[in-house]
Amino acid sequence: MNRFEGSGDRQAKIRYLDGDFQIVLPGSHVICAVTGAVIPVDELRYWSVARQEAYADAAASYEAEKRAGALPGQTS
């Protein structure tokens, strides 16, 4: 999907899968669960399947994993 398919300037609803995602409700962007940054759908690269969250970048993804206690060797 690209920005010219009529999705407007609304938030997309996405189902995050392993290595891919499925657009449930078209939109132009999603919101980073850690930073609150707007992420254009065509630039979405980081997400959590387990938590069904999007992340703006690798640092935000890492922070989410730390918060969830999901890093190797990390105790809750």
MODELLER restraints for C-alpha pairs under 7 A, 6 or more apart:
rsr = mdl.restraints
at = mdl.atoms
rsr.add(forms.Gaussian(group=physical.xy_distance, feature=features.Distance(at['CA:2:A'], at['CA:42:A']), mean=6.66, stdev=0.5))
rsr.add(forms.Gaussian(group=physical.xy_distance, feature=features.Distance(at['CA:3:A'], at['CA:28:A']), mean=6.28, stdev=0.5))
rsr.add(forms.Gaussian(group=physical.xy_distance, feature=features.Distance(at['CA:7:A'], at['CA:26:A']), mean=5.55, stdev=0.5))
rsr.add(forms.Gaussian(group=physical.xy_distance, feature=features.Distance(at['CA:7:A'], at['CA:27:A']), mean=4.53, stdev=0.5))
rsr.add(forms.Gaussian(group=physical.xy_distance, feature=features.Distance(at['CA:7:A'], at['CA:28:A']), mean=5.72, stdev=0.5))
rsr.add(forms.Gaussian(group=physical.xy_distance, feature=features.Distance(at['CA:8:A'], at['CA:27:A']), mean=6.33, stdev=0.5))
rsr.add(forms.Gaussian(group=physical.xy_distance, feature=features.Distance(at['CA:8:A'], at['CA:28:A']), mean=6.15, stdev=0.5))
rsr.add(forms.Gaussian(group=physical.xy_distance, feature=features.Distance(at['CA:9:A'], at['CA:27:A']), mean=6.62, stdev=0.5))
rsr.add(forms.Gaussian(group=physical.xy_distance, feature=features.Distance(at['CA:9:A'], at['CA:28:A']), mean=5.46, stdev=0.5))
rsr.add(forms.Gaussian(group=physical.xy_distance, feature=features.Distance(at['CA:10:A'], at['CA:27:A']), mean=4.99, stdev=0.5))
rsr.add(forms.Gaussian(group=physical.xy_distance, feature=features.Distance(at['CA:10:A'], at['CA:28:A']), mean=5.75, stdev=0.5))
rsr.add(forms.Gaussian(group=physical.xy_distance, feature=features.Distance(at['CA:10:A'], at['CA:29:A']), mean=6.74, stdev=0.5))
rsr.add(forms.Gaussian(group=physical.xy_distance, feature=features.Distance(at['CA:11:A'], at['CA:27:A']), mean=4.94, stdev=0.5))
rsr.add(forms.Gaussian(group=physical.xy_distance, feature=features.Distance(at['CA:11:A'], at['CA:28:A']), mean=6.03, stdev=0.5))
rsr.add(forms.Gaussian(group=physical.xy_distance, feature=features.Distance(at['CA:11:A'], at['CA:29:A']), mean=5.02, stdev=0.5))
rsr.add(forms.Gaussian(group=physical.xy_distance, feature=features.Distance(at['CA:11:A'], at['CA:30:A']), mean=5.34, stdev=0.5))
rsr.add(forms.Gaussian(group=physical.xy_distance, feature=features.Distance(at['CA:12:A'], at['CA:25:A']), mean=5.52, stdev=0.5))
rsr.add(forms.Gaussian(group=physical.xy_distance, feature=features.Distance(at['CA:12:A'], at['CA:26:A']), mean=5.03, stdev=0.5))
rsr.add(forms.Gaussian(group=physical.xy_distance, feature=features.Distance(at['CA:12:A'], at['CA:27:A']), mean=3.81, stdev=0.5))
rsr.add(forms.Gaussian(group=physical.xy_distance, feature=features.Distance(at['CA:12:A'], at['CA:28:A']), mean=6.17, stdev=0.5))
rsr.add(forms.Gaussian(group=physical.xy_distance, feature=features.Distance(at['CA:12:A'], at['CA:29:A']), mean=5.61, stdev=0.5))
rsr.add(forms.Gaussian(group=physical.xy_distance, feature=features.Distance(at['CA:12:A'], at['CA:30:A']), mean=5.69, stdev=0.5))
rsr.add(forms.Gaussian(group=physical.xy_distance, feature=features.Distance(at['CA:13:A'], at['CA:23:A']), mean=6.22, stdev=0.5))
rsr.add(forms.Gaussian(group=physical.xy_distance, feature=features.Distance(at['CA:13:A'], at['CA:24:A']), mean=5.34, stdev=0.5))
rsr.add(forms.Gaussian(group=physical.xy_distance, feature=features.Distance(at['CA:13:A'], at['CA:25:A']), mean=4.78, stdev=0.5))
rsr.add(forms.Gaussian(group=physical.xy_distance, feature=features.Distance(at['CA:13:A'], at['CA:26:A']), mean=6.70, stdev=0.5))
rsr.add(forms.Gaussian(group=physical.xy_distance, feature=features.Distance(at['CA:14:A'], at['CA:21:A']), mean=6.65, stdev=0.5))
rsr.add(forms.Gaussian(group=physical.xy_distance, feature=features.Distance(at['CA:14:A'], at['CA:22:A']), mean=5.69, stdev=0.5))
rsr.add(forms.Gaussian(group=physical.xy_distance, feature=features.Distance(at['CA:14:A'], at['CA:23:A']), mean=4.60, stdev=0.5))
rsr.add(forms.Gaussian(group=physical.xy_distance, feature=features.Distance(at['CA:14:A'], at['CA:24:A']), mean=5.30, stdev=0.5))
rsr.add(forms.Gaussian(group=physical.xy_distance, feature=features.Distance(at['CA:14:A'], at['CA:25:A']), mean=6.89, stdev=0.5))
rsr.add(forms.Gaussian(group=physical.xy_distance, feature=features.Distance(at['CA:15:A'], at['CA:21:A']), mean=5.69, stdev=0.5))
rsr.add(forms.Gaussian(group=physical.xy_distance, feature=features.Distance(at['CA:15:A'], at['CA:22:A']), mean=5.07, stdev=0.5))
rsr.add(forms.Gaussian(group=physical.xy_distance, feature=features.Distance(at['CA:15:A'], at['CA:23:A']), mean=6.35, stdev=0.5))
rsr.add(forms.Gaussian(group=physical.xy_distance, feature=features.Distance(at['CA:15:A'], at['CA:24:A']), mean=6.57, stdev=0.5))
rsr.add(forms.Gaussian(group=physical.xy_distance, feature=features.Distance(at['CA:15:A'], at['CA:52:A']), mean=6.86, stdev=0.5))
rsr.add(forms.Gaussian(group=physical.xy_distance, feature=features.Distance(at['CA:16:A'], at['CA:22:A']), mean=6.44, stdev=0.5))
rsr.add(forms.Gaussian(group=physical.xy_distance, feature=features.Distance(at['CA:16:A'], at['CA:47:A']), mean=6.92, stdev=0.5))
rsr.add(forms.Gaussian(group=physical.xy_distance, feature=features.Distance(at['CA:16:A'], at['CA:48:A']), mean=6.91, stdev=0.5))
rsr.add(forms.Gaussian(group=physical.xy_distance, feature=features.Distance(at['CA:16:A'], at['CA:49:A']), mean=5.25, stdev=0.5))
rsr.add(forms.Gaussian(group=physical.xy_distance, feature=features.Distance(at['CA:16:A'], at['CA:52:A']), mean=5.72, stdev=0.5))
rsr.add(forms.Gaussian(group=physical.xy_distance, feature=features.Distance(at['CA:17:A'], at['CA:49:A']), mean=5.56, stdev=0.5))
rsr.add(forms.Gaussian(group=physical.xy_distance, feature=features.Distance(at['CA:18:A'], at['CA:49:A']), mean=6.49, stdev=0.5))
rsr.add(forms.Gaussian(group=physical.xy_distance, feature=features.Distance(at['CA:28:A'], at['CA:40:A']), mean=5.84, stdev=0.5))
rsr.add(forms.Gaussian(group=physical.xy_distance, feature=features.Distance(at['CA:28:A'], at['CA:41:A']), mean=5.84, stdev=0.5))
rsr.add(forms.Gaussian(group=physical.xy_distance, feature=features.Distance(at['CA:29:A'], at['CA:38:A']), mean=6.39, stdev=0.5))
rsr.add(forms.Gaussian(group=physical.xy_distance, feature=features.Distance(at['CA:29:A'], at['CA:39:A']), mean=5.29, stdev=0.5))
rsr.add(forms.Gaussian(group=physical.xy_distance, feature=features.Distance(at['CA:29:A'], at['CA:40:A']), mean=4.15, stdev=0.5))
rsr.add(forms.Gaussian(group=physical.xy_distance, feature=features.Distance(at['CA:29:A'], at['CA:41:A']), mean=4.77, stdev=0.5))
rsr.add(forms.Gaussian(group=physical.xy_distance, feature=features.Distance(at['CA:30:A'], at['CA:38:A']), mean=6.00, stdev=0.5))
rsr.add(forms.Gaussian(group=physical.xy_distance, feature=features.Distance(at['CA:30:A'], at['CA:39:A']), mean=5.29, stdev=0.5))
rsr.add(forms.Gaussian(group=physical.xy_distance, feature=features.Distance(at['CA:30:A'], at['CA:40:A']), mean=6.51, stdev=0.5))
rsr.add(forms.Gaussian(group=physical.xy_distance, feature=features.Distance(at['CA:30:A'], at['CA:41:A']), mean=6.48, stdev=0.5))
rsr.add(forms.Gaussian(group=physical.xy_distance, feature=features.Distance(at['CA:31:A'], at['CA:37:A']), mean=5.67, stdev=0.5))
rsr.add(forms.Gaussian(group=physical.xy_distance, feature=features.Distance(at['CA:31:A'], at['CA:38:A']), mean=4.83, stdev=0.5))
rsr.add(forms.Gaussian(group=physical.xy_distance, feature=features.Distance(at['CA:31:A'], at['CA:39:A']), mean=5.88, stdev=0.5))
rsr.add(forms.Gaussian(group=physical.xy_distance, feature=features.Distance(at['CA:31:A'], at['CA:54:A']), mean=6.69, stdev=0.5))
rsr.add(forms.Gaussian(group=physical.xy_distance, feature=features.Distance(at['CA:32:A'], at['CA:38:A']), mean=6.45, stdev=0.5))
rsr.add(forms.Gaussian(group=physical.xy_distance, feature=features.Distance(at['CA:32:A'], at['CA:39:A']), mean=6.78, stdev=0.5))
rsr.add(forms.Gaussian(group=physical.xy_distance, feature=features.Distance(at['CA:32:A'], at['CA:54:A']), mean=5.19, stdev=0.5))
rsr.add(forms.Gaussian(group=physical.xy_distance, feature=features.Distance(at['CA:32:A'], at['CA:55:A']), mean=4.47, stdev=0.5))
rsr.add(forms.Gaussian(group=physical.xy_distance, feature=features.Distance(at['CA:32:A'], at['CA:56:A']), mean=5.36, stdev=0.5))
rsr.add(forms.Gaussian(group=physical.xy_distance, feature=features.Distance(at['CA:33:A'], at['CA:53:A']), mean=5.93, stdev=0.5))
rsr.add(forms.Gaussian(group=physical.xy_distance, feature=features.Distance(at['CA:33:A'], at['CA:54:A']), mean=5.93, stdev=0.5))
rsr.add(forms.Gaussian(group=physical.xy_distance, feature=features.Distance(at['CA:33:A'], at['CA:55:A']), mean=6.00, stdev=0.5))
rsr.add(forms.Gaussian(group=physical.xy_distance, feature=features.Distance(at['CA:34:A'], at['CA:55:A']), mean=6.70, stdev=0.5))
rsr.add(forms.Gaussian(group=physical.xy_distance, feature=features.Distance(at['CA:34:A'], at['CA:60:A']), mean=5.89, stdev=0.5))
rsr.add(forms.Gaussian(group=physical.xy_distance, feature=features.Distance(at['CA:34:A'], at['CA:64:A']), mean=6.59, stdev=0.5))
rsr.add(forms.Gaussian(group=physical.xy_distance, feature=features.Distance(at['CA:35:A'], at['CA:60:A']), mean=6.96, stdev=0.5))
rsr.add(forms.Gaussian(group=physical.xy_distance, feature=features.Distance(at['CA:37:A'], at['CA:56:A']), mean=6.57, stdev=0.5))
rsr.add(forms.Gaussian(group=physical.xy_distance, feature=features.Distance(at['CA:39:A'], at['CA:56:A']), mean=6.14, stdev=0.5))
rsr.add(forms.Gaussian(group=physical.xy_distance, feature=features.Distance(at['CA:46:A'], at['CA:54:A']), mean=6.07, stdev=0.5))
rsr.add(forms.Gaussian(group=physical.xy_distance, feature=features.Distance(at['CA:46:A'], at['CA:55:A']), mean=5.19, stdev=0.5))
rsr.add(forms.Gaussian(group=physical.xy_distance, feature=features.Distance(at['CA:46:A'], at['CA:56:A']), mean=6.75, stdev=0.5))
rsr.add(forms.Gaussian(group=physical.xy_distance, feature=features.Distance(at['CA:46:A'], at['CA:57:A']), mean=6.26, stdev=0.5))
rsr.add(forms.Gaussian(group=physical.xy_distance, feature=features.Distance(at['CA:46:A'], at['CA:58:A']), mean=6.78, stdev=0.5))
rsr.add(forms.Gaussian(group=physical.xy_distance, feature=features.Distance(at['CA:46:A'], at['CA:61:A']), mean=6.59, stdev=0.5))
rsr.add(forms.Gaussian(group=physical.xy_distance, feature=features.Distance(at['CA:47:A'], at['CA:53:A']), mean=5.47, stdev=0.5))
rsr.add(forms.Gaussian(group=physical.xy_distance, feature=features.Distance(at['CA:47:A'], at['CA:54:A']), mean=4.24, stdev=0.5))
rsr.add(forms.Gaussian(group=physical.xy_distance, feature=features.Distance(at['CA:47:A'], at['CA:55:A']), mean=5.47, stdev=0.5))
rsr.add(forms.Gaussian(group=physical.xy_distance, feature=features.Distance(at['CA:47:A'], at['CA:61:A']), mean=6.99, stdev=0.5))
rsr.add(forms.Gaussian(group=physical.xy_distance, feature=features.Distance(at['CA:48:A'], at['CA:54:A']), mean=6.58, stdev=0.5))
rsr.add(forms.Gaussian(group=physical.xy_distance, feature=features.Distance(at['CA:55:A'], at['CA:61:A']), mean=5.56, stdev=0.5))
rsr.add(forms.Gaussian(group=physical.xy_distance, feature=features.Distance(at['CA:65:A'], at['CA:71:A']), mean=6.10, stdev=0.5))
rsr.add(forms.Gaussian(group=physical.xy_distance, feature=features.Distance(at['CA:69:A'], at['CA:75:A']), mean=6.59, stdev=0.5))
rsr.add(forms.Gaussian(group=physical.xy_distance, feature=features.Distance(at['CA:69:A'], at['CA:76:A']), mean=5.45, stdev=0.5))
